[in-house]
């Protein structure tokens, strides 16, 4: 289930680097998008042409060779997961201490995606107390460490320190991305901003791009769920994802209410209009007729309709706020949701139209959990982990 996943593959200077070419190939064959980042010493073991040929993109070799101002941040934010294979003793030391003097270490320091490393070194180096300390620090930071295995090493030696096989690294990457964790789940997601017609050419709308809801839907599908996405924006295409394109709050309500009884989880990320023109004109309103009186009426509350169903799915609401997240706590209670994701849409670089989101979760007991600013896909990944955890505790 690596299809569509974005993987940064970091390669450092050890003889096992030749196997990383095979790993790159496995990931590409599984449908992942792969960008490689190589250290200077890795280039003594593996050529850039090999990696370009396998991934379709030239490897990134350093800060100063890339056309963008901050290639480490671009790669760190782009990645759904970062893999370092092989990870030499020196690389482990750098990563454990946050020393970001080369591009790869800077990517690992800057990313908030899962990190998987596959150490490879001589047995003496692997068992040295400093490597043990670095290993403990990396594990404590949440890094997944696969291997090393025991077997033949460079220079005719043998023992623990050999990089595990590429298949095992690919499997660890899949696990770090939550592959299969939503297997058997049926999920409904709403997304986008509804448009309520004033006349055949004009509408009352909002600034939602649909990116957050689409990320939630795509992430669920990537984790194995069967997803229905009801969206007022142009939908993404993905395996196990059925998209239903709607325009108005009324259409969204009908699409959602007719399906919500069949799903396990409903995530309502759409920005639904609360009011619509009571009597949209059938023909274009003319300027010469002067400014029209726009009389508005309430739209159906899609979420409230799902909250009232018995039985109902595990229900996640979103709240677009223009102030501190504390303001959304009362909303979580009044809406009757199991989880509310609040975001302040006035924060620069977060929310409407942006690639990132800075959200706060309001948990069933009313506690507020603030998350740092993250790429929307990462917010979606963490959200599904949280939902799985809450559901396993026995909430509906
Ligand atoms: N929502 C909905 N149908 C509506 C309005 C909102 O399903 N007609 C859902 C949104 O998808 C979101 C949640 O309700 O999950 C909260 O939306 P928000 O606009 O923040 O809340 P409102 O209830 O509209 O409250 P207010 O406008 O007063 O902030």
Boltz pocket constraint, residues with backbone or C-beta under 6 A from the ligand:
constraints:
  - pocket:
      binder: B
      contacts: [[A, 190], [A, 249], [A, 268], [A, 269], [A, 270], [A, 271], [A, 272], [A, 273], [A, 274], [A, 299], [A, 300], [A, 301], [A, 302], [A, 303], [A, 304], [A, 316], [A, 317], [A, 318], [A, 319], [A, 320], [A, 321]]
      max_distance: 6.0
